[in-house]
């Protein structure tokens, strides 16, 4: 028997992922969730958390760029050693 999606999953998918459940339990859980939705849903599009300060974000980006440069340099150096051994 096919039911509406449960948070993006069909009843059959839920039963396959949770074999200890019975079909009636999944259907009952869906009915309960629809009847007793949590307060505050749907979630607001904006968060109440303050955004990350720009100076910190800029510093992190600079550090990441330096790390990537070092990785690229190391990779090139290793490649050159393999391609042109010096002995």
PyMOL Python script that loads the backbone (N, CA, C, O; Angstrom):
from pymol import cmd

cmd.read_pdbstr("""\
ATOM      1  N   UNK A   1       0.855  -1.176   0.000  1.00  0.00           N
ATOM      2  CA  UNK A   1       0.000   0.000   0.000  1.00  0.00           C
ATOM      3  C   UNK A   1       0.902   1.241   0.000  1.00  0.00           C
ATOM      4  O   UNK A   1       1.838   1.328   0.795  1.00  0.00           O
ATOM      5  N   UNK A   2       0.623   2.186  -0.879  1.00  0.00           N
ATOM      6  CA  UNK A   2       1.452   3.390  -1.011  1.00  0.00           C
ATOM      7  C   UNK A   2       0.802   4.555  -0.263  1.00  0.00           C
ATOM      8  O   UNK A   2      -0.389   4.822  -0.429  1.00  0.00           O
ATOM      9  N   UNK A   3       1.580   5.234   0.548  1.00  0.00           N
ATOM     10  CA  UNK A   3       1.115   6.397   1.279  1.00  0.00           C
ATOM     11  C   UNK A   3       1.907   7.600   0.826  1.00  0.00           C
ATOM     12  O   UNK A   3       2.878   7.472   0.080  1.00  0.00           O
ATOM     13  N   UNK A   4       1.500   8.748   1.268  1.00  0.00           N
ATOM     14  CA  UNK A   4       2.237   9.970   0.945  1.00  0.00           C
ATOM     15  C   UNK A   4       3.637   9.900   1.542  1.00  0.00           C
ATOM     16  O   UNK A   4       3.892   9.119   2.459  1.00  0.00           O
ATOM     17  N   UNK A   5       4.526  10.709   1.026  1.00  0.00           N
ATOM     18  CA  UNK A   5       5.914  10.715   1.509  1.00  0.00           C
ATOM     19  C   UNK A   5       6.000  11.115   2.970  1.00  0.00           C
ATOM     20  O   UNK A   5       5.228  11.950   3.443  1.00  0.00           O
ATOM     21  N   UNK A   6       6.933  10.522   3.674  1.00  0.00           N
ATOM     22  CA  UNK A   6       7.212  10.833   5.073  1.00  0.00           C
ATOM     23  C   UNK A   6       8.553  11.527   5.121  1.00  0.00           C
ATOM     24  O   UNK A   6       9.592  10.867   5.111  1.00  0.00           O
ATOM     25  N   UNK A   7       8.550  12.832   5.171  1.00  0.00           N
ATOM     26  CA  UNK A   7       9.788  13.623   5.173  1.00  0.00           C
ATOM     27  C   UNK A   7      10.672  13.208   4.006  1.00  0.00           C
ATOM     28  O   UNK A   7      11.890  13.100   4.145  1.00  0.00           O
ATOM     29  N   UNK A   8      10.048  12.977   2.854  1.00  0.00           N
ATOM     30  CA  UNK A   8      10.800  12.621   1.670  1.00  0.00           C
ATOM     31  C   UNK A   8      10.963  11.127   1.460  1.00  0.00           C
ATOM     32  O   UNK A   8      11.507  10.717   0.435  1.00  0.00           O
ATOM     33  N   UNK A   9      10.511  10.292   2.398  1.00  0.00           N
ATOM     34  CA  UNK A   9      10.641   8.837   2.276  1.00  0.00           C
ATOM     35  C   UNK A   9       9.255   8.200   2.227  1.00  0.00           C
ATOM     36  O   UNK A   9       8.327   8.647   2.902  1.00  0.00           O
ATOM     37  N   UNK A  10       9.131   7.165   1.429  1.00  0.00           N
ATOM     38  CA  UNK A  10       7.862   6.441   1.377  1.00  0.00           C
ATOM     39  C   UNK A  10       7.791   5.484   2.565  1.00  0.00           C
ATOM     40  O   UNK A  10       8.789   5.230   3.238  1.00  0.00           O
ATOM     41  N   UNK A  11       6.603   4.967   2.804  1.00  0.00           N
ATOM     42  CA  UNK A  11       6.417   4.004   3.894  1.00  0.00           C
ATOM     43  C   UNK A  11       7.310   2.788   3.655  1.00  0.00           C
ATOM     44  O   UNK A  11       7.906   2.259   4.593  1.00  0.00           O
ATOM     45  N   UNK A  12       7.400   2.346   2.400  1.00  0.00           N
ATOM     46  CA  UNK A  12       8.225   1.187   2.074  1.00  0.00           C
ATOM     47  C   UNK A  12       9.700   1.450   2.388  1.00  0.00           C
ATOM     48  O   UNK A  12      10.392   0.566   2.894  1.00  0.00           O
ATOM     49  N   UNK A  13      10.180   2.649   2.092  1.00  0.00           N
ATOM     50  CA  UNK A  13      11.574   2.989   2.393  1.00  0.00           C
ATOM     51  C   UNK A  13      11.830   3.000   3.895  1.00  0.00           C
ATOM     52  O   UNK A  13      12.868   2.526   4.356  1.00  0.00           O
ATOM     53  N   UNK A  14      10.883   3.543   4.656  1.00  0.00           N
ATOM     54  CA  UNK A  14      11.031   3.568   6.114  1.00  0.00           C
ATOM     55  C   UNK A  14      11.048   2.136   6.655  1.00  0.00           C
ATOM     56  O   UNK A  14      11.857   1.800   7.520  1.00  0.00           O
ATOM     57  N   UNK A  15      10.152   1.304   6.138  1.00  0.00           N
ATOM     58  CA  UNK A  15      10.110  -0.086   6.603  1.00  0.00           C
ATOM     59  C   UNK A  15      11.379  -0.837   6.225  1.00  0.00           C
ATOM     60  O   UNK A  15      11.836  -1.694   6.981  1.00  0.00           O
ATOM     61  N   UNK A  16      11.954  -0.529   5.066  1.00  0.00           N
ATOM     62  CA  UNK A  16      13.200  -1.181   4.662  1.00  0.00           C
ATOM     63  C   UNK A  16      14.352  -0.738   5.570  1.00  0.00           C
ATOM     64  O   UNK A  16      15.205  -1.547   5.935  1.00  0.00           O
ATOM     65  N   UNK A  17      14.374   0.554   5.931  1.00  0.00           N
ATOM     66  CA  UNK A  17      15.437   1.066   6.795  1.00  0.00           C
ATOM     67  C   UNK A  17      15.258   0.667   8.256  1.00  0.00           C
ATOM     68  O   UNK A  17      16.235   0.556   8.997  1.00  0.00           O
ATOM     69  N   UNK A  18      14.021   0.452   8.665  1.00  0.00           N
ATOM     70  CA  UNK A  18      13.710   0.084  10.061  1.00  0.00           C
ATOM     71  C   UNK A  18      12.832  -1.169  10.052  1.00  0.00           C
ATOM     72  O   UNK A  18      11.620  -1.075  10.245  1.00  0.00           O
ATOM     73  N   UNK A  19      13.431  -2.334   9.830  1.00  0.00           N
ATOM     74  CA  UNK A  19      12.645  -3.558   9.677  1.00  0.00           C
ATOM     75  C   UNK A  19      11.861  -3.971  10.918  1.00  0.00           C
ATOM     76  O   UNK A  19      10.940  -4.781  10.815  1.00  0.00           O
ATOM     77  N   UNK A  20      12.198  -3.441  12.074  1.00  0.00           N
ATOM     78  CA  UNK A  20      11.461  -3.818  13.283  1.00  0.00           C
ATOM     79  C   UNK A  20      10.101  -3.125  13.372  1.00  0.00           C
ATOM     80  O   UNK A  20       9.252  -3.530  14.167  1.00  0.00           O
ATOM     81  N   UNK A  21       9.887  -2.088  12.566  1.00  0.00           N
ATOM     82  CA  UNK A  21       8.601  -1.378  12.579  1.00  0.00           C
ATOM     83  C   UNK A  21       7.578  -2.103  11.720  1.00  0.00           C
ATOM     84  O   UNK A  21       7.915  -2.825  10.781  1.00  0.00           O
ATOM     85  N   UNK A  22       6.314  -1.885  12.075  1.00  0.00           N
ATOM     86  CA  UNK A  22       5.205  -2.398  11.267  1.00  0.00           C
ATOM     87  C   UNK A  22       4.616  -1.243  10.471  1.00  0.00           C
ATOM     88  O   UNK A  22       4.748  -0.081  10.855  1.00  0.00           O
ATOM     89  N   UNK A  23       3.969  -1.570   9.365  1.00  0.00           N
ATOM     90  CA  UNK A  23       3.396  -0.541   8.499  1.00  0.00           C
ATOM     91  C   UNK A  23       2.425   0.365   9.272  1.00  0.00           C
ATOM     92  O   UNK A  23       2.407   1.577   9.058  1.00  0.00           O
ATOM     93  N   UNK A  24       1.631  -0.214  10.158  1.00  0.00           N
ATOM     94  CA  UNK A  24       0.672   0.572  10.926  1.00  0.00           C
ATOM     95  C   UNK A  24       1.381   1.584  11.821  1.00  0.00           C
ATOM     96  O   UNK A  24       0.872   2.684  12.038  1.00  0.00           O
ATOM     97  N   UNK A  25       2.549   1.220  12.341  1.00  0.00           N
ATOM     98  CA  UNK A  25       3.298   2.135  13.203  1.00  0.00           C
ATOM     99  C   UNK A  25       3.802   3.348  12.412  1.00  0.00           C
ATOM    100  O   UNK A  25       3.753   4.477  12.899  1.00  0.00           O
ATOM    101  N   UNK A  26       4.276   3.108  11.211  1.00  0.00           N
ATOM    102  CA  UNK A  26       4.782   4.200  10.378  1.00  0.00           C
ATOM    103  C   UNK A  26       3.636   5.138   9.997  1.00  0.00           C
ATOM    104  O   UNK A  26       3.778   6.360  10.054  1.00  0.00           O
ATOM    105  N   UNK A  27       2.511   4.562   9.612  1.00  0.00           N
ATOM    106  CA  UNK A  27       1.350   5.365   9.234  1.00  0.00           C
ATOM    107  C   UNK A  27       0.852   6.153  10.442  1.00  0.00           C
ATOM    108  O   UNK A  27       0.499   7.325  10.312  1.00  0.00           O
ATOM    109  N   UNK A  28       0.820   5.522  11.614  1.00  0.00           N
ATOM    110  CA  UNK A  28       0.369   6.210  12.829  1.00  0.00           C
ATOM    111  C   UNK A  28       1.323   7.344  13.198  1.00  0.00           C
ATOM    112  O   UNK A  28       0.885   8.413  13.622  1.00  0.00           O
ATOM    113  N   UNK A  29       2.617   7.114  13.037  1.00  0.00           N
ATOM    114  CA  UNK A  29       3.598   8.156  13.351  1.00  0.00           C
ATOM    115  C   UNK A  29       3.416   9.354  12.432  1.00  0.00           C
ATOM    116  O   UNK A  29       3.519  10.501  12.865  1.00  0.00           O
ATOM    117  N   UNK A  30       3.145   9.082  11.164  1.00  0.00           N
ATOM    118  CA  UNK A  30       2.914  10.177  10.211  1.00  0.00           C
ATOM    119  C   UNK A  30       1.667  10.970  10.604  1.00  0.00           C
ATOM    120  O   UNK A  30       1.678  12.201  10.595  1.00  0.00           O
ATOM    121  N   UNK A  31       0.603  10.264  10.945  1.00  0.00           N
ATOM    122  CA  UNK A  31      -0.637  10.929  11.346  1.00  0.00           C
ATOM    123  C   UNK A  31      -0.422  11.768  12.604  1.00  0.00           C
ATOM    124  O   UNK A  31      -0.941  12.879  12.709  1.00  0.00           O
ATOM    125  N   UNK A  32       0.340  11.238  13.553  1.00  0.00           N
ATOM    126  CA  UNK A  32       0.625  11.976  14.780  1.00  0.00           C
ATOM    127  C   UNK A  32       1.433  13.236  14.469  1.00  0.00           C
ATOM    128  O   UNK A  32       1.142  14.312  14.990  1.00  0.00           O
ATOM    129  N   UNK A  33       2.440  13.094  13.624  1.00  0.00           N
ATOM    130  CA  UNK A  33       3.289  14.236  13.283  1.00  0.00           C
ATOM    131  C   UNK A  33       2.485  15.333  12.596  1.00  0.00           C
ATOM    132  O   UNK A  33       2.718  16.518  12.834  1.00  0.00           O
ATOM    133  N   UNK A  34       1.550  14.945  11.753  1.00  0.00           N
ATOM    134  CA  UNK A  34       0.714  15.945  11.080  1.00  0.00           C
ATOM    135  C   UNK A  34      -0.222  16.640  12.061  1.00  0.00           C
ATOM    136  O   UNK A  34      -0.468  17.841  11.950  1.00  0.00           O
ATOM    137  N   UNK A  35      -0.744  15.881  13.024  1.00  0.00           N
ATOM    138  CA  UNK A  35      -1.689  16.438  13.987  1.00  0.00           C
ATOM    139  C   UNK A  35      -1.012  17.272  15.065  1.00  0.00           C
ATOM    140  O   UNK A  35      -1.624  18.188  15.613  1.00  0.00           O
ATOM    141  N   UNK A  36       0.243  16.968  15.374  1.00  0.00           N
ATOM    142  CA  UNK A  36       0.952  17.642  16.464  1.00  0.00           C
ATOM    143  C   UNK A  36       2.286  18.208  15.977  1.00  0.00           C
ATOM    144  O   UNK A  36       3.348  17.846  16.483  1.00  0.00           O
ATOM    145  N   UNK A  37       2.217  19.084  15.008  1.00  0.00           N
ATOM    146  CA  UNK A  37       3.463  19.643  14.486  1.00  0.00           C
ATOM    147  C   UNK A  37       4.129  20.503  15.552  1.00  0.00           C
ATOM    148  O   UNK A  37       3.467  21.096  16.404  1.00  0.00           O
ATOM    149  N   UNK A  38       5.457  20.554  15.483  1.00  0.00           N
ATOM    150  CA  UNK A  38       6.204  21.322  16.468  1.00  0.00           C
ATOM    151  C   UNK A  38       5.991  22.817  16.250  1.00  0.00           C
ATOM    152  O   UNK A  38       5.853  23.281  15.118  1.00  0.00           O
ATOM    153  N   UNK A  39       5.966  23.550  17.344  1.00  0.00           N
ATOM    154  CA  UNK A  39       5.819  24.993  17.259  1.00  0.00           C
ATOM    155  C   UNK A  39       7.038  25.592  16.572  1.00  0.00           C
ATOM    156  O   UNK A  39       8.160  25.113  16.742  1.00  0.00           O
ATOM    157  N   UNK A  40       6.806  26.635  15.801  1.00  0.00           N
ATOM    158  CA  UNK A  40       7.920  27.297  15.150  1.00  0.00           C
ATOM    159  C   UNK A  40       8.218  26.757  13.770  1.00  0.00           C
ATOM    160  O   UNK A  40       9.146  27.240  13.121  1.00  0.00           O
ATOM    161  N   UNK A  41       7.483  25.789  13.299  1.00  0.00           N
ATOM    162  CA  UNK A  41       7.714  25.261  11.968  1.00  0.00           C
ATOM    163  C   UNK A  41       6.764  25.932  10.997  1.00  0.00           C
ATOM    164  O   UNK A  41       5.642  26.217  11.413  1.00  0.00           O
ATOM    165  N   UNK A  42       7.078  26.200   9.813  1.00  0.00           N
ATOM    166  CA  UNK A  42       8.388  25.989   9.220  1.00  0.00           C
ATOM    167  C   UNK A  42       9.422  26.957   9.783  1.00  0.00           C
ATOM    168  O   UNK A  42       9.090  28.030  10.287  1.00  0.00           O
ATOM    169  N   UNK A  43      10.666  26.552   9.683  1.00  0.00           N
ATOM    170  CA  UNK A  43      11.740  27.374  10.217  1.00  0.00           C
ATOM    171  C   UNK A  43      11.804  28.722   9.492  1.00  0.00           C
ATOM    172  O   UNK A  43      11.520  28.801   8.297  1.00  0.00           O
ATOM    173  N   UNK A  44      12.175  29.768  10.212  1.00  0.00           N
ATOM    174  CA  UNK A  44      12.298  31.071   9.549  1.00  0.00           C
ATOM    175  C   UNK A  44      13.439  31.067   8.549  1.00  0.00           C
ATOM    176  O   UNK A  44      14.398  30.308   8.689  1.00  0.00           O
ATOM    177  N   UNK A  45      13.333  31.913   7.544  1.00  0.00           N
ATOM    178  CA  UNK A  45      14.376  31.984   6.526  1.00  0.00           C
ATOM    179  C   UNK A  45      15.649  32.607   7.077  1.00  0.00           C
ATOM    180  O   UNK A  45      16.735  32.340   6.562  1.00  0.00           O
ATOM    181  N   UNK A  46      15.539  33.432   8.112  1.00  0.00           N
ATOM    182  CA  UNK A  46      16.713  34.053   8.717  1.00  0.00           C
ATOM    183  C   UNK A  46      16.942  33.451  10.097  1.00  0.00           C
ATOM    184  O   UNK A  46      15.999  33.099  10.805  1.00  0.00           O
ATOM    185  N   UNK A  47      18.202  33.343  10.459  1.00  0.00           N
ATOM    186  CA  UNK A  47      18.544  32.792  11.761  1.00  0.00           C
ATOM    187  C   UNK A  47      18.675  33.919  12.782  1.00  0.00           C
ATOM    188  O   UNK A  47      18.908  35.073  12.422  1.00  0.00           O
ATOM    189  N   UNK A  48      18.525  33.575  14.044  1.00  0.00           N
ATOM    190  CA  UNK A  48      18.681  34.564  15.104  1.00  0.00           C
ATOM    191  C   UNK A  48      20.145  34.725  15.491  1.00  0.00           C
ATOM    192  O   UNK A  48      20.499  35.653  16.219  1.00  0.00           O
ATOM    193  N   UNK A  49      21.000  33.820  15.003  1.00  0.00           N
ATOM    194  CA  UNK A  49      22.420  33.894  15.329  1.00  0.00           C
ATOM    195  C   UNK A  49      23.060  35.082  14.610  1.00  0.00           C
ATOM    196  O   UNK A  49      22.717  35.381  13.466  1.00  0.00           O
ATOM    197  N   UNK A  50      23.977  35.745  15.276  1.00  0.00           N
ATOM    198  CA  UNK A  50      24.666  36.850  14.606  1.00  0.00           C
ATOM    199  C   UNK A  50      25.606  36.295  13.540  1.00  0.00           C
ATOM    200  O   UNK A  50      26.146  35.201  13.710  1.00  0.00           O
ATOM    201  N   UNK A  51      25.810  37.018  12.457  1.00  0.00           N
ATOM    202  CA  UNK A  51      26.719  36.536  11.422  1.00  0.00           C
ATOM    203  C   UNK A  51      28.164  36.557  11.898  1.00  0.00           C
ATOM    204  O   UNK A  51      28.516  37.279  12.831  1.00  0.00           O
ATOM    205  N   UNK A  52      28.982  35.766  11.251  1.00  0.00           N
ATOM    206  CA  UNK A  52      30.407  35.725  11.574  1.00  0.00           C
ATOM    207  C   UNK A  52      31.034  37.066  11.215  1.00  0.00           C
ATOM    208  O   UNK A  52      30.823  37.559  10.107  1.00  0.00           O
ATOM    209  N   UNK A  53      31.796  37.668  12.118  1.00  0.00           N
ATOM    210  CA  UNK A  53      32.413  38.961  11.814  1.00  0.00           C
ATOM    211  C   UNK A  53      33.334  38.870  10.598  1.00  0.00           C
ATOM    212  O   UNK A  53      34.087  37.906  10.459  1.00  0.00           O
ATOM    213  N   UNK A  54      33.278  39.849   9.741  1.00  0.00           N
ATOM    214  CA  UNK A  54      34.054  39.857   8.508  1.00  0.00           C
ATOM    215  C   UNK A  54      35.560  39.719   8.733  1.00  0.00           C
ATOM    216  O   UNK A  54      36.201  38.965   8.002  1.00  0.00           O
ATOM    217  N   UNK A  55      36.159  40.414   9.714  1.00  0.00           N
ATOM    218  CA  UNK A  55      37.605  40.275   9.884  1.00  0.00           C
ATOM    219  C   UNK A  55      38.033  38.832  10.160  1.00  0.00           C
ATOM    220  O   UNK A  55      39.062  38.384   9.656  1.00  0.00           O
ATOM    221  N   UNK A  56      37.257  38.113  10.949  1.00  0.00           N
ATOM    222  CA  UNK A  56      37.590  36.719  11.252  1.00  0.00           C
ATOM    223  C   UNK A  56      37.475  35.876   9.986  1.00  0.00           C
ATOM    224  O   UNK A  56      38.350  35.063   9.688  1.00  0.00           O
ATOM    225  N   UNK A  57      36.392  36.078   9.249  1.00  0.00           N
ATOM    226  CA  UNK A  57      36.189  35.326   8.016  1.00  0.00           C
ATOM    227  C   UNK A  57      37.304  35.612   7.019  1.00  0.00           C
ATOM    228  O   UNK A  57      37.807  34.692   6.375  1.00  0.00           O
ATOM    229  N   UNK A  58      37.691  36.857   6.887  1.00  0.00           N
ATOM    230  CA  UNK A  58      38.769  37.230   5.965  1.00  0.00           C
ATOM    231  C   UNK A  58      40.088  36.585   6.389  1.00  0.00           C
ATOM    232  O   UNK A  58      40.852  36.114   5.547  1.00  0.00           O
ATOM    233  N   UNK A  59      40.353  36.567   7.697  1.00  0.00           N
ATOM    234  CA  UNK A  59      41.588  35.946   8.192  1.00  0.00           C
ATOM    235  C   UNK A  59      41.599  34.450   7.887  1.00  0.00           C
ATOM    236  O   UNK A  59      42.628  33.914   7.476  1.00  0.00           O
ATOM    237  N   UNK A  60      40.470  33.772   8.081  1.00  0.00           N
ATOM    238  CA  UNK A  60      40.381  32.344   7.785  1.00  0.00           C
ATOM    239  C   UNK A  60      40.615  32.086   6.302  1.00  0.00           C
ATOM    240  O   UNK A  60      41.319  31.147   5.931  1.00  0.00           O
ATOM    241  N   UNK A  61      40.025  32.917   5.466  1.00  0.00           N
ATOM    242  CA  UNK A  61      40.202  32.736   4.027  1.00  0.00           C
ATOM    243  C   UNK A  61      41.669  32.901   3.635  1.00  0.00           C
ATOM    244  O   UNK A  61      42.181  32.154   2.801  1.00  0.00           O
ATOM    245  N   UNK A  62      42.343  33.882   4.238  1.00  0.00           N
ATOM    246  CA  UNK A  62      43.759  34.094   3.951  1.00  0.00           C
ATOM    247  C   UNK A  62      44.577  32.886   4.392  1.00  0.00           C
ATOM    248  O   UNK A  62      45.469  32.450   3.664  1.00  0.00           O
ATOM    249  N   UNK A  63      44.294  32.342   5.561  1.00  0.00           N
ATOM    250  CA  UNK A  63      45.007  31.169   6.053  1.00  0.00           C
ATOM    251  C   UNK A  63      44.779  29.964   5.148  1.00  0.00           C
ATOM    252  O   UNK A  63      45.706  29.201   4.874  1.00  0.00           O
ATOM    253  N   UNK A  64      43.554  29.797   4.691  1.00  0.00           N
ATOM    254  CA  UNK A  64      43.245  28.680   3.795  1.00  0.00           C
ATOM    255  C   UNK A  64      44.001  28.837   2.480  1.00  0.00           C
ATOM    256  O   UNK A  64      44.535  27.861   1.952  1.00  0.00           O
ATOM    257  N   UNK A  65      44.052  30.055   1.950  1.00  0.00           N
ATOM    258  CA  UNK A  65      44.789  30.294   0.704  1.00  0.00           C
ATOM    259  C   UNK A  65      46.269  29.971   0.880  1.00  0.00           C
ATOM    260  O   UNK A  65      46.878  29.377  -0.010  1.00  0.00           O
ATOM    261  N   UNK A  66      46.855  30.352   2.009  1.00  0.00           N
ATOM    262  CA  UNK A  66      48.266  30.041   2.267  1.00  0.00           C
ATOM    263  C   UNK A  66      48.483  28.537   2.368  1.00  0.00           C
ATOM    264  O   UNK A  66      49.460  28.014   1.831  1.00  0.00           O
ATOM    265  N   UNK A  67      47.594  27.847   3.042  1.00  0.00           N
ATOM    266  CA  UNK A  67      47.720  26.396   3.155  1.00  0.00           C
ATOM    267  C   UNK A  67      47.641  25.727   1.786  1.00  0.00           C
ATOM    268  O   UNK A  67      48.413  24.815   1.488  1.00  0.00           O
ATOM    269  N   UNK A  68      46.713  26.180   0.963  1.00  0.00           N
ATOM    270  CA  UNK A  68      46.589  25.605  -0.373  1.00  0.00           C
ATOM    271  C   UNK A  68      47.824  25.888  -1.219  1.00  0.00           C
ATOM    272  O   UNK A  68      48.275  25.023  -1.970  1.00  0.00           O
ATOM    273  N   UNK A  69      48.372  27.092  -1.101  1.00  0.00           N
ATOM    274  CA  UNK A  69      49.609  27.411  -1.821  1.00  0.00           C
ATOM    275  C   UNK A  69      50.738  26.476  -1.401  1.00  0.00           C
ATOM    276  O   UNK A  69      51.482  25.978  -2.247  1.00  0.00           O
ATOM    277  N   UNK A  70      50.868  26.236  -0.097  1.00  0.00           N
ATOM    278  CA  UNK A  70      51.912  25.337   0.404  1.00  0.00           C
ATOM    279  C   UNK A  70      51.721  23.912  -0.120  1.00  0.00           C
ATOM    280  O   UNK A  70      52.689  23.241  -0.476  1.00  0.00           O
ATOM    281  N   UNK A  71      50.479  23.462  -0.164  1.00  0.00           N
ATOM    282  CA  UNK A  71      50.200  22.119  -0.682  1.00  0.00           C
ATOM    283  C   UNK A  71      50.584  22.043  -2.155  1.00  0.00           C
ATOM    284  O   UNK A  71      51.209  21.074  -2.586  1.00  0.00           O
ATOM    285  N   UNK A  72      50.213  23.063  -2.927  1.00  0.00           N
ATOM    286  CA  UNK A  72      50.563  23.070  -4.348  1.00  0.00           C
ATOM    287  C   UNK A  72      52.074  23.086  -4.552  1.00  0.00           C
ATOM    288  O   UNK A  72      52.596  22.369  -5.406  1.00  0.00           O
ATOM    289  N   UNK A  73      52.770  23.898  -3.774  1.00  0.00           N
ATOM    290  CA  UNK A  73      54.235  23.949  -3.879  1.00  0.00           C
ATOM    291  C   UNK A  73      54.849  22.596  -3.550  1.00  0.00           C
ATOM    292  O   UNK A  73      55.745  22.129  -4.254  1.00  0.00           O
ATOM    293  N   UNK A  74      54.369  21.966  -2.482  1.00  0.00           N
ATOM    294  CA  UNK A  74      54.894  20.657  -2.084  1.00  0.00           C
ATOM    295  C   UNK A  74      54.616  19.609  -3.158  1.00  0.00           C
ATOM    296  O   UNK A  74      55.466  18.768  -3.450  1.00  0.00           O
ATOM    297  N   UNK A  75      53.439  19.665  -3.732  1.00  0.00           N
ATOM    298  CA  UNK A  75      53.075  18.709  -4.777  1.00  0.00           C
ATOM    299  C   UNK A  75      53.961  18.894  -5.997  1.00  0.00           C
ATOM    300  O   UNK A  75      54.439  17.918  -6.575  1.00  0.00           O
ATOM    301  N   UNK A  76      54.179  20.135  -6.388  1.00  0.00           N
ATOM    302  CA  UNK A  76      55.044  20.407  -7.548  1.00  0.00           C
ATOM    303  C   UNK A  76      56.478  19.965  -7.272  1.00  0.00           C
ATOM    304  O   UNK A  76      57.134  19.396  -8.145  1.00  0.00           O
ATOM    305  N   UNK A  77      56.958  20.223  -6.071  1.00  0.00           N
ATOM    306  CA  UNK A  77      58.323  19.828  -5.721  1.00  0.00           C
ATOM    307  C   UNK A  77      58.458  18.308  -5.754  1.00  0.00           C
ATOM    308  O   UNK A  77      59.457  17.791  -6.255  1.00  0.00           O
ATOM    309  N   UNK A  78      57.481  17.592  -5.233  1.00  0.00           N
ATOM    310  CA  UNK A  78      57.513  16.125  -5.241  1.00  0.00           C
ATOM    311  C   UNK A  78      57.464  15.608  -6.673  1.00  0.00           C
ATOM    312  O   UNK A  78      58.180  14.668  -7.021  1.00  0.00           O
ATOM    313  N   UNK A  79      56.640  16.204  -7.488  1.00  0.00           N
ATOM    314  CA  UNK A  79      56.529  15.787  -8.885  1.00  0.00           C
ATOM    315  C   UNK A  79      57.846  16.012  -9.618  1.00  0.00           C
ATOM    316  O   UNK A  79      58.276  15.162 -10.398  1.00  0.00           O
ATOM    317  N   UNK A  80      58.490  17.158  -9.371  1.00  0.00           N
ATOM    318  CA  UNK A  80      59.764  17.465 -10.023  1.00  0.00           C
ATOM    319  C   UNK A  80      60.850  16.493  -9.596  1.00  0.00           C
ATOM    320  O   UNK A  80      61.683  16.104 -10.414  1.00  0.00           O
ATOM    321  N   UNK A  81      60.859  16.090  -8.317  1.00  0.00           N
ATOM    322  CA  UNK A  81      61.845  15.128  -7.838  1.00  0.00           C
ATOM    323  C   UNK A  81      61.673  13.775  -8.508  1.00  0.00           C
ATOM    324  O   UNK A  81      62.653  13.106  -8.834  1.00  0.00           O
ATOM    325  N   UNK A  82      60.430  13.378  -8.710  1.00  0.00           N
ATOM    326  CA  UNK A  82      60.170  12.092  -9.342  1.00  0.00           C
ATOM    327  C   UNK A  82      60.514  12.159 -10.825  1.00  0.00           C
ATOM    328  O   UNK A  82      61.092  11.221 -11.375  1.00  0.00           O
ATOM    329  N   UNK A  83      60.165  13.252 -11.463  1.00  0.00           N
ATOM    330  CA  UNK A  83      60.390  13.382 -12.901  1.00  0.00           C
ATOM    331  C   UNK A  83      61.882  13.590 -13.222  1.00  0.00           C
ATOM    332  O   UNK A  83      62.375  13.075 -14.225  1.00  0.00           O
ATOM    333  N   UNK A  84      62.589  14.334 -12.384  1.00  0.00           N
ATOM    334  CA  UNK A  84      63.991  14.653 -12.616  1.00  0.00           C
ATOM    335  C   UNK A  84      64.813  14.357 -11.358  1.00  0.00           C
ATOM    336  O   UNK A  84      65.169  15.279 -10.624  1.00  0.00           O
ATOM    337  N   UNK A  85      65.113  13.093 -11.108  1.00  0.00           N
ATOM    338  CA  UNK A  85      65.871  12.778  -9.881  1.00  0.00           C
ATOM    339  C   UNK A  85      67.267  13.374  -9.935  1.00  0.00           C
ATOM    340  O   UNK A  85      67.907  13.406 -10.986  1.00  0.00           O
ATOM    341  N   UNK A  86      67.724  13.844  -8.785  1.00  0.00           N
ATOM    342  CA  UNK A  86      69.067  14.423  -8.686  1.00  0.00           C
ATOM    343  C   UNK A  86      69.931  13.539  -7.817  1.00  0.00           C
ATOM    344  O   UNK A  86      69.823  13.569  -6.592  1.00  0.00           O
ATOM    345  N   UNK A  87      70.782  12.759  -8.437  1.00  0.00           N
ATOM    346  CA  UNK A  87      71.647  11.914  -7.617  1.00  0.00           C
ATOM    347  C   UNK A  87      73.032  11.849  -8.163  1.00  0.00           C
ATOM    348  O   UNK A  87      73.891  11.178  -7.590  1.00  0.00           O
TER     349      UNK A  87
END
""", "prot")
cmd.dss("prot")
cmd.show_as("cartoon", "prot")
cmd.util.cbc("prot")
cmd.orient("prot")
